Amino acid sequence: MLAVLLLPGALRAFLPALIGRSALAMGGLALLLAVQDSTGSYTQAGFGTAVFGIANVLAAPWRARAVDRFGQRIALTTMASGQASGFIALALITEAESVADIWFLVLSAVVGLTAPPLGAAMRMVWASLTTAGDQRTKAFSIDAVCEELLFVGGPVIITAVIVASSPSIGLWVTAAAVSLGTAAMTSSASSGALRGTGGSGAQGDRPLRQPGFARVLVVLLGVGGVLGVAEIAAPATAAQRDAVAASGWLLAAFAGGSALGGFLFGQLNLKSGIGKRLFALCVGMGLAAMFVSQLDTLGLFAAGLALIGIFLAPSLITGYLIADTIVPDTSRTEASTWINTSVNLGASLASAAAGLVIDRSGAWLALLLVGAIALALASAVPFTRLRKIESPADHAPDRCEQG
């Protein structure tokens, strides 16, 4: 799987893209701690992070559409400049003596709205560097594994920075990561070559207009639902067992399982159709959630969360591969972003509902219900459509293996 990193131009774009993407892994926590430190209110800090997250999700398809239209270099650097400026402005007002609370919300919206879609953009770089099939699967797999590791390490790193300095410095570090990482990525030849359509893409090329694509998003809502409930169930279960300190370890087990799943998925040379893969992964995730709901001890629950996580990254990878297959070249950044948006929406909706269920009946019921929902949504996989459009090239030997 690591052989894809040796493709000409791969590392030159991938490494700085990871630096830029770390801003998203660090930004939410940096914003939360900085606003709370400035206002003395976790309520205000919570509002700020909520605005940041909602703005990020709502604007994601339109940002990706801009990348498809104007090219990576122009669109991504413009967005990164906007987001870095927002983080810097937040850092400055958190150090000010008297600032109206509304400005924290306004700037939180700015950093959410302008977040550059570096993950989707990097997947388009991978698509331009690899052949369809096993080689592209390996590239998307290593990308997903590294992204999972960013979200494990990012909060740890930014917390250490803030503890050693101040919350405002954490915002400056986040601004530096997104601006420098994006600039370095987009200055690479492989990213610069993706110049965009210049507005020549037809309306019919839009991802949601492609037959079967919306059904894929419905399936991935279930994946996001399991993700959202797992992230709430972990600390709730730890608290119920008077082991709040174990919350971080439970979430780390979940993220670690996802990273392991992505790594193993990239090693496989799968011959089954991409629709069957998505169905099997989503069913597996749903069944795993239902199984874990019956585990009692904290150790077994941690292992169970890792089991659920094993299906997460492969499900996302398969979603990206479907987007790459089902959507025309002119809209693939937007299509890849819709995959993430669907999972994030499912996670957000499930998190809200899970809190109510957990308060009344416990984490076990929330996991059981979301597992059943994931199983039901898996039936929406558009098998016939995917079989029709899947290219014979998807099963060809990859370039690395051919020597």
C-alpha positions in Angstrom: 0.0 0.0 0.0 2.9 2.4 0.8 4.1 2.0 -2.8 1.6 4.7 -3.9 3.6 7.3 -1.9 6.5 6.7 -4.3 4.5 7.7 -7.4 5.9 10.9 -9.0 4.5 14.0 -7.2 2.6 12.1 -4.6 4.5 13.0 -1.4 5.1 16.6 -2.6 1.3 17.1 -2.4 0.3 14.6 0.3 2.6 15.7 3.1 1.6 19.4 3.0 -2.0 18.5 2.5 -1.8 16.6 5.8 -0.4 19.7 7.5 -3.3 21.8 6.2 -5.9 19.2 7.1 -4.6 19.1 10.7 -6.2 22.5 11.1 -9.6 20.9 11.0 -8.5 18.4 13.6 -7.1 21.1 15.9 -9.4 24.0 15.1 -12.6 23.0 16.9 -10.8 22.4 20.2 -8.6 25.5 19.8 -11.7 27.6 19.2 -13.6 26.1 22.2 -10.8 26.7 24.6 -10.0 30.2 23.4 -13.6 31.4 23.5 -14.1 29.8 27.0 -10.9 31.4 28.3 -11.9 34.8 26.9 -15.6 34.8 28.0 -15.4 32.5 31.0 -18.5 30.7 29.6 -18.6 27.2 28.2 -22.1 28.1 26.9 -20.6 30.8 24.7 -17.7 28.4 23.7 -20.2 25.7 22.8 -22.2 28.1 20.7 -19.0 29.1 18.9 -18.0 25.5 18.1 -21.5 24.7 17.0 -21.6 27.6 14.6 -18.2 26.6 13.3 -19.3 23.0 12.7 -22.7 23.9 11.1 -21.1 26.5 8.8 -18.5 24.0 7.7 -21.0 21.3 6.8 -23.5 23.6 5.1 -20.9 25.3 2.9 -18.9 22.2 2.1 -20.6 21.3 -1.3 -20.3 24.9 -2.6 -16.6 25.1 -1.6 -15.9 21.9 -3.4 -17.8 23.1 -6.4 -15.6 26.2 -6.5 -12.5 23.9 -6.5 -13.9 22.0 -9.4 -14.6 25.2 -11.3 -11.6 27.4 -10.6 -9.0 24.8 -9.9 -7.1 23.8 -6.7 -4.5 26.5 -6.7 -6.9 29.5 -6.9 -9.8 28.1 -4.9 -7.9 26.4 -2.0 -5.5 29.2 -1.4 -8.3 31.8 -1.3 -10.3 29.7 1.2 -7.2 29.0 3.3 -6.4 32.7 3.5 -10.0 33.4 4.6 -9.9 30.7 7.3 -6.4 31.7 8.5 -7.6 35.3 8.8 -10.6 34.2 10.8 -8.5 32.2 13.2 -6.1 35.1 13.6 -9.0 37.6 14.2 -10.3 35.2 16.9 -6.9 35.0 18.5 -6.7 38.8 18.6 -10.2 39.4 20.1 -9.7 36.7 22.7 -6.8 38.8 24.0 -8.9 42.0 24.0 -10.4 43.3 27.2 -13.9 43.9 26.1 -15.5 42.3 23.0 -19.2 41.8 22.2 -20.1 38.1 22.3 -21.5 38.3 18.8 -18.1 38.6 17.3 -17.0 35.2 18.5 -20.0 33.7 16.7 -19.4 35.8 13.5 -15.7 34.7 13.3 -16.6 31.1 14.2 -18.9 31.2 11.2 -16.1 32.6 9.0 -13.6 29.9 9.9 -16.3 27.3 9.2 -17.5 28.7 5.9 -14.0 29.1 4.5 -12.5 25.8 5.5 -10.7 24.5 2.4 -11.7 21.0 1.3 -8.2 19.6 1.4 -9.2 16.0 1.9 -11.4 16.0 -1.2 -8.8 17.9 -3.2 -6.1 15.5 -2.2 -8.3 12.6 -3.3 -8.6 14.2 -6.7 -4.8 14.4 -6.8 -4.6 10.7 -6.0 -7.1 10.0 -8.7 -4.9 11.9 -11.2 -1.8 10.0 -10.2 -3.3 6.4 -10.0 -5.1 4.0 -12.2 -8.6 2.9 -11.3 -8.8 -0.3 -9.3 -6.5 -1.6 -6.7 -3.9 1.2 -7.0 -6.5 3.9 -6.4 -8.0 1.9 -3.5 -4.6 1.7 -1.9 -4.1 5.5 -2.3 -7.5 6.3 -0.8 -6.8 3.9 2.0 -3.6 5.4 3.1 -5.2 8.8 2.8 -8.0 7.7 5.1 -5.7 6.1 7.6 -3.6 9.3 7.9 -6.7 11.4 8.3 -7.9 9.2 11.1 -4.5 9.6 12.8 -4.7 13.3 12.4 -7.9 13.4 14.4 -6.3 11.2 17.1 -3.1 13.4 17.3 -4.5 16.8 16.4 -6.4 17.4 19.6 -3.5 16.1 21.7 -1.0 18.4 19.9 -3.1 21.6 20.2 -3.9 20.9 23.8 -0.2 20.6 24.5 0.4 23.9 22.7 -2.3 25.7 24.6 -1.2 24.3 28.0 2.4 25.4 27.3 1.4 28.9 26.0 -2.2 30.2 25.8 -5.4 29.5 23.9 -4.8 32.4 21.5 -1.5 30.8 20.5 -3.4 27.7 19.7 -5.4 29.7 17.2 -2.3 31.2 15.7 -0.8 27.6 15.3 -4.0 26.4 13.6 -4.0 29.4 11.2 -0.4 28.7 10.3 -1.1 25.0 9.7 -4.0 25.7 7.2 -2.2 28.6 5.4 1.2 27.0 5.0 -0.1 23.5 4.4 -2.4 24.7 1.6 0.2 26.9 0.0 2.7 24.1 -0.1 0.2 21.6 -1.4 -1.2 23.8 -4.2 2.3 24.8 -5.3 3.0 21.2 -6.2 2.8 20.2 -9.9 0.2 17.5 -9.3 -2.2 19.9 -7.6 -1.5 22.8 -9.9 -2.3 20.6 -12.9 -5.9 20.4 -11.7 -7.0 23.7 -13.1 -10.7 23.3 -13.0 -13.5 23.5 -15.6 -13.6 27.3 -15.7 -17.4 27.1 -15.5 -17.7 24.7 -18.5 -19.2 21.9 -16.5 -22.8 21.1 -17.3 -25.6 21.3 -14.7 -26.2 17.6 -15.4 -22.7 16.8 -14.1 -23.6 17.7 -10.6 -23.2 14.7 -8.2 -26.8 14.8 -6.9 -28.1 14.6 -10.5 -26.3 11.3 -11.1 -28.6 8.3 -10.9 -27.8 6.3 -7.8 -25.6 8.8 -6.1 -28.2 10.1 -3.7 -28.9 6.5 -2.6 -25.2 6.0 -1.8 -25.5 9.1 0.5 -28.5 7.6 2.2 -26.5 4.4 3.0 -23.7 6.5 4.4 -26.1 8.3 6.7 -26.3 5.0 8.6 -22.5 4.9 8.8 -22.5 8.5 10.2 -25.2 7.5 12.6 -23.1 4.7 14.2 -20.1 7.1 14.3 -22.2 9.8 16.1 -23.7 7.4 18.7 -20.3 5.7 19.4 -18.7 9.1 20.2 -21.5 9.8 22.7 -21.8 6.3 24.0 -18.1 6.1 24.9 -18.0 8.9 27.5 -21.5 8.0 28.7 -20.5 4.4 29.4 -17.3 5.5 31.1 -19.3 7.8 33.4 -21.8 5.1 34.2 -19.0 3.0 35.5 -17.4 5.8 37.4 -14.4 5.8 35.1 -14.7 9.2 33.3 -10.9 9.2 32.8 -11.3 6.2 30.5 -13.4 8.3 28.0 -10.4 9.3 26.0 -9.1 5.8 25.8 -12.5 4.5 24.6 -12.6 7.1 21.8 -8.9 6.4 21.0 -9.9 2.7 20.6 -12.6 3.6 18.2 -10.3 5.9 16.1 -7.6 3.3 16.2 -9.9 0.6 15.0 -10.9 2.9 12.1 -7.2 3.5 11.2 -6.5 -0.3 11.4 -9.5 -1.0 9.2 -8.4 1.5 6.6 -4.9 0.0 6.6 -6.2 -3.6 6.2 -8.7 -2.6 3.5 -5.9 -1.1 1.5 -4.0 -4.4 1.6 -6.8 -6.4 0.1 -7.2 -7.2 -3.6 -10.9 -7.3 -3.7 -12.7 -8.6 -6.8 -16.3 -8.1 -5.7 -18.3 -5.2 -7.1 -18.1 -1.8 -5.4 -21.8 -1.9 -4.5 -21.4 -5.3 -2.7 -18.4 -3.9 -0.8 -20.4 -0.9 0.4 -23.3 -3.1 1.4 -21.1 -5.6 3.3 -19.3 -2.9 5.2 -22.4 -1.0 6.3 -24.1 -4.2 7.3 -21.0 -5.2 9.2 -20.9 -1.9 11.0 -24.6 -2.1 11.9 -24.2 -5.6 13.3 -21.1 -4.7 15.2 -22.9 -1.8 16.9 -25.8 -4.1 17.9 -23.3 -6.7 19.2 -21.3 -4.1 21.2 -24.6 -2.8 22.8 -24.7 -6.1 24.7 -21.1 -5.9 26.2 -20.9 -5.1 29.9 -17.3 -4.6 31.0 -15.3 -1.5 30.1 -12.5 -3.6 28.6 -14.8 -5.5 26.3 -16.6 -2.3 25.4 -13.3 -0.7 24.3 -12.6 -3.7 22.1 -16.1 -3.5 20.8 -15.6 0.1 19.8 -12.5 -0.8 18.0 -14.5 -3.5 16.1 -17.1 -0.9 15.1 -14.3 1.5 14.0 -12.7 -1.2 11.7 -15.7 -0.7 9.4 -15.6 3.2 9.4 -12.6 4.1 7.2 -13.3 1.3 4.7 -16.9 2.5 4.3 -15.6 6.1 3.6 -13.0 4.8 1.2 -15.6 2.8 -0.7 -17.8 5.9 -0.8 -15.0 7.9 -2.3 -14.4 5.2 -4.9 -18.1 5.2 -5.8 -18.0 9.0 -6.2 -14.9 8.6 -8.4 -16.8 6.1 -10.5 -20.3 7.5 -10.7 -19.7 11.2 -11.1 -18.0 13.0 -14.1 -14.5 14.4 -13.8 -15.8 18.0 -13.7 -17.6 17.4 -10.3 -15.5 14.9 -8.4 -14.3 17.2 -5.7 -17.9 18.1 -4.9 -18.9 14.4 -5.0 -16.1 13.4 -2.6 -17.2 16.2 -0.3 -20.8 15.0 -0.4 -19.6 11.7 0.9 -18.2 13.4 4.0 -21.2 15.7 4.3 -23.6 12.7 4.4 -21.5 10.9 7.1 -21.2 14.1 9.2 -24.9 14.8 8.9 -25.7 11.3 10.0 -23.3 11.7 13.0 -24.9 15.0 14.0 -28.4 13.8 13.9 -27.6 10.6 15.7 -25.6 12.4 18.4 -28.6 14.6 19.2 -31.0 11.7 19.4 -28.5 9.5 21.3 -28.3 12.0 24.1 -32.0 11.6 24.7 -32.0 7.8 24.5 -28.9 7.5 26.8 -30.4 9.7 29.4 -33.5 7.6 29.5 -32.4 4.1 28.9 -28.6 3.9 28.6 -25.9 3.7 25.9 -26.7 0.1 25.0 -30.1 1.0 23.6 -28.7 3.9 21.5 -26.1 1.5 20.0 -28.8 -1.2 19.4 -31.1 1.2 17.6 -28.5 2.9 15.4 -27.1 -0.5 14.4 -30.6 -1.5 13.3 -31.0 1.8 11.4 -27.6 1.2 9.6 -28.8 -2.2 8.6 -32.0 -0.8 7.1 -30.3 2.0 5.2 -27.7 -0.5 3.7 -30.6 -1.8 1.6 -30.5 1.5 -0.4 -27.2 0.5 -2.1 -27.8 1.0 -5.9 -26.4 -2.4 -7.0 -27.8 -2.3 -10.5 -26.6 1.2 -11.3 -23.1 0.5 -9.9 -22.8 -2.7 -11.9 -23.6 -0.9 -15.1 -21.1 1.9 -14.7 -18.2 0.1 -13.1 -15.4 0.0 -15.5 -13.5 -3.2 -16.4 -10.4 -1.1 -15.6 -11.5 -1.2 -11.9 -10.3 -4.8 -11.8 -7.1 -4.4 -13.7 -3.7 -5.0 -12.1 -2.4 -1.7 -10.6 0.6 0.1 -12.1 2.9 -0.7 -9.1 2.3 -4.4 -9.4 3.0 -4.3 -13.1 6.5 -3.1 -12.3 
